Each structure stands twice: as C-alpha cells, then as structure tokens.
Amino acid sequence: MTKLTQENSFSFVVQALGGRAAILLGKVSDQARSNVQEIGLRAGKPVSLVTQEGVFFLNGRGIPTRLPQRDMPTLGASDLAESLRRLCGYSIYSFQEELREGFLTLRGGHRVGVAGTTVVREGKITGIREVSSLNLRLARACPGCAQAVLNRFSEVGESGLLLAGPPASGKTTLLRELARVFSDGETGLVRKVALIDERGELAGVWGGVPQFDVGECCDVLSGCPKAEGILQAVRSLSPSVLICDEVGSREEIDALRYCLNMGVLLFTSIHAGSKEELLRRPQARELLETGAFSAVAMLSSRREPGTLQKWYRAGDLLAEMDRRVPSCAGRQFCRISGVA
Amino acid sequence: MFLLVLGGSFAGYLASLKLSRRVQNLEYFLGFVQAAETEIRFSALPVRDVVEQHGTQLAFLRQCAQLTREGIPFDEAWRQTACRAEGFFEKDRELLLRFGEGFGASDAEGQISHCRLTMELLRRRLEEAGEEKKQKGRLYRMLGVLGSLGAALLLC
C-alpha cells in the first residue's frame, strides 16, 4: 500500500478533478500541498484551501493567501459540473445514492461534499442538480498517532473510549489507527475489529478493498447506517473491538448498549471543541450513561492528528454534568415549589 | 474493357454497401443504447464498463473503450472516436456526439430519458436509412454496371 501523505493525496485529488480546477490547483507548491486538509471549490469564487492554520485562497500563481482578492481566478458552475462528472467516472447515476446524501468517496478514502440545488420529492432529497460547490476532504493516514491515547487508555481501559474534538482534530484518523493497532495486535494481542464505516471515511473501501491500512483482522461494514451496522457486526462478525465514527442518534446509542451487553470494546467519536461543549451536549451524556466508555480523550485541532489535549474519566464528567444540569425530576420539583 | 466494366460495377457496389453498412451500424448502436439503458436501470454500471461490455460490435466503441483503458477521460475518448466513427453519415456522427455528451451526466432517471430519446431518434434515422438503402442501393449498383457498360461502348 502506497504511503498516504498529504502531498500525494493532494496530487491524486487534483488529478481526479481534472479540467480548470486541476490547472489552478496544479500550481500549488509541494510545501503548501503538504499542509492542505480540505479543498473548497465554489462557483464564481476563488479556490480555498483549509489547513491547520486556517482558510487560504489561491491566487493566479497558485500561492495561498489569507484573504480573497478580486483578481483571483475562479471556477464556473460548468467547471464544477465537469469535475463532479469526472470524479464520478462520468457515471453520475452510479453514485446516485451517495450524492443523495451529499457526498461521495473517492479511491483513497478522500471525501467530496457536494452542494447545489437539491431535488426534493415527497419531502426527501432525491438528488442534487446545478452543483454550486465541491468540498474535498483529503484522507490522511498517520501511523503511530494513537500511541499517546493508547498509553493513557491502558491505565483505565476496562471499557471503551470516546474521542472528542473539534472538526479536523483527527478523530477519524485516530479511530482508523486504533483499528489497525488492535487488529494487527500491536497492543500485544490480535483482536477482531469491526469497523462501521457509514460514510466511507474510516476505511475508504474502493472495489471491496480498504484503501487505508486497517490491519489484518478488521472487518469493514461500508456504507451501512451505523445503528444497523453495529447490530449486524455484533451478530454476524463476533468482534472484540467495535469502531465507528460520530455516534449520536437514539438508535445508534441503543445499538451501542446492545453491543456492550455482548462484551465488545467500543471506540467512537463525538464533535466537541472543548470540555464545556462536551458537557453541554445531551448526546455526550447519553453516550457516557451507557457505561460503554471508561474515559473521554479530548483532542487538539492545532497539532498532528491524535494529539491528546485532555483526558477525562467518564465518571468525573457524568458527575460534573449532574452538578450543572440537575435531573429532570429535580427541576420539576423546584418549579412546583416555586409556584406554591 | 472487361476491367472497366468490373471497376464500374464495383464502384456501384461499394456505394450501395455504404448504405447497407450505415443501416447495420445504426442497428448496432441502437442495440448498444438499449443495453446501456438496461444496465443503468438495473445495475448502475459505469459508462466505461457499459462501453466495454456492450460496445464490441462497433469499431468506434471498441476504440473508445481502449482509450479509456489507457487513461483518457471518457468524454474525451468518446469525442475523439465518435467524430471519426466509420460507417456512419455526418449527421449520424452528430447524434453519436450528442449522446456521448449526456451519457453518464445525470441520475438514473435522467439517463433513462436520455437513452430513450436517443433510441427514438435512432429508430427514425434507421427508417430513413433503410428506405435510402432500398431506393438508392439498387440504383447505385445498376448505375455502376450500366455506366461502366456505357463507357465501354463509347470507348469501342
């Protein structure tokens, strides 16, 4: 498997885009390429590049600058339509289901978010026409990035781990690395890992083969809704470790509870930029109350993926949540007392 | 003298063969579009594979498949090969190019409509080509034989 660096991910995506987009992005220097996490293409607007330092805009010479300028080259709606067609292998209909969800996954696990005029039938989005922007999120593999997290986890790891962090903090990258580490037996014991990859980001399966190294003993359920995937994996694949990204709905949390009863170690993630945000999120509370997680690893967005900012024990967080938000019964009681 | 008659007859035969080939190629292309519609409806097979699997009877489709295998983008490969497709008239090539422009460019519903529209146009084109073949095919052969005989008599 080719080592997936930001630089060759960028080149791959540029080649896949083709047309004018490729000409504009082709001018970006190798050094700038190595920092790019996302590429934003918007009709009538300059090309934007998202790095850890923030958002940059491309000028005519391919140099990223902090602020957009009037003379910067732009792409038209027809350029975006052409690029989307290329990304879909000139077969938009083959990616209809993915486009309905607003994204498609490229070979290599790179994700393309698509925005435009949605086609709605009976209240549901059935497609996108007149594409107005494409957001390309470059997949990255980062061998060894889970070490700090695993070191802490080994101290308290009687149950699973919840990864929290702001967007682009490397939650998905870290989950992928955890899958590899466990299924390759780098923790000392080869474990059967089930990876529930609803949006194709974790394993980047293409033609049945995971594009990322997820280890030798990892089963991937790709494109599968998380709640159903979790249940199916537990029933049919007998994993000892189950990994999925961004769990939050009622069905997904119920599926995790079921999983827990089967003795499976769970690793998942949640969006939260800080401890405060995490404490405010009802999904975080519900997840921690399942008892599936012994700790929460708060990741930093400022450094490499997997950079541990803080480590919280699940019990401590739940206690703090209880202090901040009294139980529902308590609130009712206070209100009634107030009226009386 | 004999060679002159033979050459003239052969020229007439070739002109008539051109009309027959056009009919046959239009039929093949109609079959290809029908197959493409079925594949899109039931298996969402990408255009490249549709051409690869169902385009074996037409030289330009075989060339298109070859070019895409070599890494040339599908739209470019189609344009390159369709505009030089042999056994078609110029107006047929325009139809091939129009089909290629829309092929794969929309969702399944849009593609099925695109295929059906092309099939309808092809059927009309086929009727016209069949009629032309019937009327002009014999005429060209006769003209070839009689013209060359006339020329031979004049030379005598």
Contacts between the chains, C-beta under 8 A, distances in Angstrom:
chain1	res1	chain2	res2	distance
A	18	B	73	6.4
A	81	B	105	8.0
A	85	B	75	7.5
A	85	B	104	6.9
A	85	B	105	5.8
A	86	B	73	6.4
A	88	B	104	7.6
A	89	B	46	4.9
A	89	B	47	7.3
A	89	B	48	6.4
A	89	B	74	7.4
A	89	B	104	7.9
A	90	B	46	7.4
A	90	B	47	5.0
A	90	B	48	7.1
A	90	B	73	7.3
A	90	B	74	3.9
A	90	B	75	6.2
A	90	B	103	7.5
A	90	B	104	4.2
A	90	B	105	7.6
A	91	B	44	7.6
A	91	B	45	7.9
A	91	B	46	3.9
A	91	B	47	4.8
A	91	B	48	7.5
A	91	B	104	4.4
A	92	B	104	6.1
A	92	B	105	6.1
A	92	B	106	5.7
A	92	B	107	6.2
A	93	B	40	5.6
A	93	B	44	5.7
A	93	B	104	7.0
A	93	B	106	7.0
A	93	B	107	5.4
A	93	B	108	4.2
A	93	B	110	7.6
A	93	B	111	5.1
A	94	B	44	4.7
A	94	B	45	7.3
A	94	B	46	5.0
A	96	B	44	7.1
A	96	B	107	5.0
A	96	B	108	5.9
A	99	B	107	7.7
A	127	B	107	5.1
